[in-house]
């Protein structure tokens, strides 16, 4: 995702504002900072841009998920339903609060299959956590209906879909809480950072304290703050917030370029009848960070991936089925519950039971899927050249397959 691709005078200006004061911490030092509060400014900007009532910045998307889960009261004995296709941070955050990640199948949206979610609900289920992967969204109408029926929390992991919308609302602002990641390869970046978005004041207050050692931030200085509960250090720095403040002001610029380049490349790939595309619950809301496309079989898909690699054009094309970061198939460390600190035996057994289920339905989808990242810096000529090379590689594989039938 392209936030890192376009840096300029605005980013440098905001960072230099901080450097000139020398105050890199987001809290305290009121006098020396000379009125420079980049984290506060970015939180307000995020609320304004995305339409959330509250925003709490933290040090990463993983920290945002962990903070949100804790603020929602999710912990020991609770189950959190999440998709088999996500980033490892999603289940890491669930484990970190003592809960059990219940992974279930995805459908052709590449997000949670609502039918699989329903089948996974037990008396221990407390939260459904859709992960809006690759720039697009889960079927939020269906998931909200399930949450309402079973009195469950909805936590949106929107770390990969900043700027995407569902029926006029930004992803991350629709559930009880939502999270973004602002790492180096997200739609907008702080270099490292994340945020908890919510319209619930209680969730915000708890996120605010939890991410800063439990400080209530009500004292005249940090030493006068009270600590109503135990928290941890997930603070963002002023330097990181400064980068993000410039980037959020450029978000619509980034999204417009993504939509243009996505449309141009998709038009070229659409010339191949054997290529189909990801189903998007609200096509108008796609942030267009990726084109995710399917081939007729796993065998053909693997052959196309091999051909793209042989031609030196695989870069930017992701075959998630064999990816170590994003799909359950390669997560041996989760399947074996390999942790440095010992888990409670019951917790460990529950984690392993969930991670070693049959994900054949997900395999049937992910084994046929390639996702192509959309760059902000492509020229029209580069898109045409890239698309034509990809199409030629696909046609070469299809022709070879037909010749052997």
C-alpha positions in Angstrom: 0.0 0.0 0.0 1.3 3.3 -1.2 1.6 5.9 1.6 5.4 5.7 1.5 5.5 6.4 -2.2 4.8 10.1 -2.0 6.7 12.2 0.5 7.2 15.9 0.1 7.4 19.4 1.6 4.4 18.9 3.8 5.8 15.9 5.6 9.2 17.6 6.1 7.5 20.8 7.4 5.5 19.0 10.1 8.5 16.9 11.2 10.7 20.0 11.3 8.1 21.7 13.5 8.7 19.0 16.1 12.5 19.0 15.6 12.7 22.7 16.3 11.1 22.3 19.7 13.0 19.1 20.6 9.9 17.7 22.2 9.4 14.3 20.7 6.9 12.9 23.3 3.2 13.4 22.8 2.4 14.1 26.5 3.7 16.8 28.8 6.5 19.4 28.4 3.8 22.0 27.7 6.0 25.1 27.8 9.0 23.9 25.7 6.8 22.5 23.0 5.6 26.0 22.1 2.1 25.0 21.2 3.2 22.1 18.9 0.9 19.1 19.5 1.1 16.9 16.4 -0.6 13.9 17.9 -3.5 15.9 19.1 -3.8 17.6 15.7 -3.7 14.2 13.9 -6.4 12.7 16.2 -8.7 15.6 15.5 -7.9 15.4 11.7 -8.7 11.7 11.8 -12.1 12.3 13.4 -12.9 15.0 10.9 -11.8 13.1 7.8 -13.3 9.7 8.8 -16.4 10.9 10.7 -15.6 9.2 14.0 -16.3 10.9 17.3 -13.0 9.8 19.0 -9.5 8.8 17.9 -6.7 7.5 20.1 -3.3 7.3 18.4 -0.9 4.4 19.4 2.4 3.1 18.2 1.2 0.5 15.7 -1.8 -1.2 14.2 -1.1 -4.2 16.4 -1.1 -1.9 19.4 -4.4 -0.4 18.2 -6.0 -3.9 18.0 -4.7 -4.8 21.5 -5.9 -1.5 23.0 -9.3 -1.8 21.3 -9.8 -5.4 22.5 -8.9 -4.4 26.1 -11.1 -1.3 26.0 -14.0 -3.4 24.8 -13.5 -5.7 27.8 -12.3 -8.8 25.9 -10.0 -11.2 27.7 -9.7 -14.5 29.5 -12.3 -17.1 28.4 -13.6 -15.0 25.5 -13.6 -16.1 21.8 -13.0 -13.6 19.0 -14.1 -14.8 15.5 -11.8 -13.6 12.7 -10.9 -14.7 9.2 -8.4 -17.3 8.1 -6.9 -14.7 5.6 -5.5 -11.7 7.6 -2.2 -10.5 8.9 -0.6 -12.3 11.9 -1.1 -9.1 14.0 -4.8 -9.9 14.1 -4.5 -13.1 16.1 -1.4 -11.8 18.0 -3.6 -9.0 19.5 -6.3 -11.5 20.5 -3.7 -13.8 22.2 -2.1 -10.8 23.9 -5.3 -10.1 25.9 -5.8 -13.7 26.9 -8.6 -14.4 24.5 -8.9 -17.2 21.8 -8.8 -16.4 18.1 -11.4 -18.4 16.4 -10.4 -18.4 12.7 -13.1 -19.2 10.2 -13.4 -19.4 6.4 -13.4 -16.5 4.0 -15.6 -16.3 0.9 -14.9 -14.7 -2.5 -14.9 -11.2 -0.8 -11.6 -12.4 0.7 -13.2 -11.6 4.1 -15.3 -13.3 6.6 -18.0 -15.7 5.3 -21.1 -14.8 7.3 -22.3 -18.4 7.2 -19.0 -19.6 8.6 -19.3 -16.9 11.3 -22.7 -18.1 12.4 -21.5 -21.7 12.6 -18.5 -20.7 14.8 -20.6 -18.9 17.5 -20.5 -20.5 21.0 -21.4 -19.4 24.5 -17.8 -18.0 24.8 -18.0 -15.8 21.7 -17.8 -12.2 22.6 -16.6 -10.4 19.5 -16.6 -10.7 15.7 -13.5 -9.1 14.1 -13.8 -8.7 10.4 -10.5 -7.8 8.7 -11.0 -5.6 5.6 -8.2 -7.1 3.6 -6.5 -5.6 0.5 -8.4 -2.4 0.4 -11.9 -3.7 0.4 -14.6 -4.6 2.9 -16.4 -7.4 4.6 -20.2 -7.8 4.3 -20.9 -5.5 7.2 -24.7 -5.7 6.9 -24.6 -9.4 7.5 -22.1 -9.2 10.3 -23.9 -6.4 12.1 -27.1 -8.5 11.9 -25.3 -11.5 13.5 -23.8 -9.2 16.2 -27.2 -7.8 17.0 -28.9 -11.2 17.1 -26.3 -12.7 19.4 -25.4 -9.5 21.4 -21.8 -9.6 20.2 -19.2 -6.8 19.8 -18.0 -5.8 16.3 -14.4 -4.7 16.1 -13.2 -3.7 12.6 -9.6 -4.4 11.7 -9.4 -1.9 8.9 -5.6 -1.6 8.9 -5.4 -2.6 5.2 -8.3 -0.5 4.0 -7.8 3.1 5.1 -10.1 5.3 3.0 -12.5 2.5 1.9 -16.2 3.0 2.6 -19.3 0.8 3.1 -22.6 2.4 2.2 -21.3 5.9 2.8 -19.4 5.3 6.0 -15.7 4.8 6.3 -14.5 1.4 7.3 -13.3 1.5 10.9 -16.1 3.8 12.1 -19.0 1.3 11.7 -18.4 -1.2 14.5 -18.1 -0.7 18.3 -14.5 0.2 17.5 -12.1 0.2 14.5 -8.4 0.2 13.9 -6.0 1.5 11.3 -2.3 0.8 10.9 0.0 3.6 9.8 3.1 1.6 9.2 5.4 2.2 6.2 3.4 0.3 3.7 -0.2 1.5 4.4 -2.4 3.8 2.4 -1.2 6.7 4.6 1.8 6.3 6.9 3.4 7.6 10.0 6.4 5.3 9.4 5.0 3.4 12.5 1.7 4.1 14.1 -1.9 3.2 14.5 -5.2 4.4 15.8 -8.4 3.3 17.6 -11.5 4.9 16.2 -14.8 4.7 18.1 -18.1 6.6 18.6 -18.2 5.2 22.2 -16.9 7.6 24.8 -16.2 4.9 27.3 -14.1 2.9 24.8 -12.2 6.0 24.0 -11.4 6.9 27.6 -10.2 3.4 28.3 -8.1 3.4 25.1 -6.6 6.7 26.1 -5.5 5.3 29.5 -4.6 1.8 28.5 -2.2 3.0 25.8 -0.3 5.2 28.3 0.4 3.1 31.5 -3.2 3.7 32.8 -2.8 7.5 33.1 -6.2 9.2 33.3 -4.7 12.4 31.8 -6.7 14.5 34.2 -3.9 15.9 36.4 -2.1 19.2 36.0 0.9 17.2 34.9 1.8 13.5 34.4 2.9 13.2 38.0 -0.6 14.2 39.2 -2.5 11.8 36.9 -4.3 8.9 38.6 -4.3 5.4 37.4 -7.8 3.8 37.5 -6.5 0.6 35.8 -3.3 -1.0 34.7 -2.1 0.0 31.2 0.8 -0.4 28.9 3.1 1.8 26.8 1.6 2.0 23.3 2.3 5.7 22.8 3.0 7.3 19.4 5.7 9.9 19.2 5.3 13.4 18.0 7.7 12.7 15.1 5.5 9.8 13.8 2.3 11.8 14.3 3.9 14.7 12.3 4.4 12.5 9.3 0.8 11.2 9.6 -0.6 14.7 9.9 0.8 15.5 6.5 -0.3 12.2 5.0 -4.0 12.4 6.2 -4.2 15.8 4.5 -3.2 14.0 1.2 -5.5 11.0 1.6 -8.0 12.0 -1.1 -5.1 12.6 -3.5 -3.8 9.1 -2.8 -7.2 7.5 -3.2 -7.9 9.3 -6.5 -4.6 8.1 -8.0 -5.3 4.5 -6.8 -8.8 4.5 -8.3 -7.4 5.7 -11.7 -4.5 3.2 -11.8 -6.7 0.4 -10.5 -9.3 1.0 -13.2 -6.7 1.1 -16.0 -5.0 -2.1 -15.0 -8.3 -4.0 -14.3 -9.5 -3.1 -17.8 -6.4 -4.8 -19.3 -6.7 -7.9 -17.1 -10.4 -8.1 -18.0 -9.5 -9.0 -21.6 -8.8 -12.6 -20.4 -12.1 -14.4 -20.0 -10.6 -16.9 -17.6 -9.8 -14.2 -15.1 -12.5 -13.3 -12.6 -12.3 -10.7 -9.8 -13.0 -10.4 -6.1 -16.6 -9.8 -5.1 -16.8 -6.4 -3.4 -19.9 -5.9 -1.1 -19.9 -2.2 -2.0 -17.9 -1.6 -5.2 -18.2 2.2 -4.8 -16.4 2.0 -1.5 -13.3 0.1 -2.7 -10.1 2.0 -1.8 -8.4 0.3 -4.8 -5.1 -0.5 -3.1 -5.2 -4.0 -4.8 -6.8 -5.8 -7.7 -7.5 -9.3 -6.4 -8.2 -11.7 -9.3 -8.9 -15.4 -9.6 -7.9 -18.1 -12.1 -9.8 -21.3 -12.8 -7.7 -23.7 -10.7 -4.9 -23.9 -8.2 -2.7 -25.6 -10.8 -3.2 -22.8 -13.3 -2.7 -20.1 -10.6 0.6 -21.7 -9.4 1.8 -21.9 -13.0 1.0 -18.3 -13.7 2.8 -17.3 -10.5 5.8 -19.3 -11.7 5.6 -17.7 -15.1 5.5 -14.2 -13.7 8.5 -15.0 -11.6 10.4 -16.5 -14.6 9.7 -13.3 -16.6 10.8 -11.0 -13.7 7.4 -9.4 -13.3 6.2 -11.1 -10.1 7.0 -8.1 -7.9 3.8 -6.5 -6.6 1.8 -9.6 -7.3 1.0 -11.6 -4.1 0.0 -15.3 -4.0 -1.4 -15.3 -0.5 -1.8 -19.1 -0.4 1.9 -19.5 -0.1 2.5 -16.3 1.9 4.0 -16.7 5.4 2.3 -13.6 6.8 -1.2 -13.6 5.7 -2.9 -17.0 5.5 -3.5 -19.8 8.0 -1.9 -22.4 5.8 1.6 -21.2 6.7 1.1 -20.3 10.3 2.8 -23.3 12.0 3.7 -21.1 15.0 0.0 -20.5 15.6 -1.0 -24.1 14.9 1.6 -25.3 17.5 1.1 -22.3 19.8 4.8 -21.5 19.9 5.2 -18.7 22.4 8.2 -17.4 24.4 6.1 -17.0 27.5 4.0 -20.0 28.6 0.3 -19.9 28.0 -2.2 -21.4 30.4 -2.6 -25.0 29.3 -6.3 -24.6 28.6 -5.7 -21.4 26.6 -2.9 -23.1 24.6 -5.2 -26.1 23.9 -8.0 -23.9 22.7 -5.7 -21.9 20.4 -4.3 -25.0 18.9 -7.8 -26.6 18.4 -9.0 -23.5 16.5 -5.9 -23.1 14.4 -5.8 -26.7 13.2 -9.4 -26.9 11.9 -10.2 -27.7 8.3 -10.0 -24.6 6.1 -10.8 -26.3 2.8 -13.3 -23.7 1.8 -10.7 -21.0 2.3 -8.1 -23.1 0.5 -10.4 -23.4 -2.6 -10.5 -19.6 -2.8 -7.0 -18.5 -1.7 -5.3 -21.1 -3.9 -6.8 -19.4 -7.0 -6.2 -15.8 -6.0 -3.5 -13.3 -6.9 -3.6 -9.8 -5.6 -1.8 -7.0 -7.5 -0.7 -4.0 -5.5 -1.6 -0.6 -7.1 1.2 2.0 -7.1 0.8 5.7 -6.9 3.8 6.4 -9.1 2.9 4.4 -12.2 2.6 6.3 -15.5 -0.1 5.4 -18.0 2.6 3.8 -20.1 3.9 1.7 -17.2 0.4 0.5 -16.4 -0.1 -0.5 -20.1 3.2 -2.3 -20.2 2.6 -4.1 -16.9 -0.9 -5.2 -17.8 0.1 -6.5 -21.2 3.0 -8.5 -19.8 0.7 -10.0 -17.1 -1.9 -10.9 -19.7 0.7 -12.5 -22.0 2.0 -14.6 -19.1 -1.6 -15.8 -18.2 -2.4 -16.6 -21.9 0.9 -18.5 -22.2 0.0 -20.7 -19.2 -3.6 -21.2 -20.4 -2.4 -22.2 -23.9 0.1 -24.7 -22.4 -2.6 -26.2 -20.3 -5.0 -26.6 -23.3 -2.2 -28.2 -25.3 -1.8 -30.9 -22.7 -5.6 -31.7 -22.3 
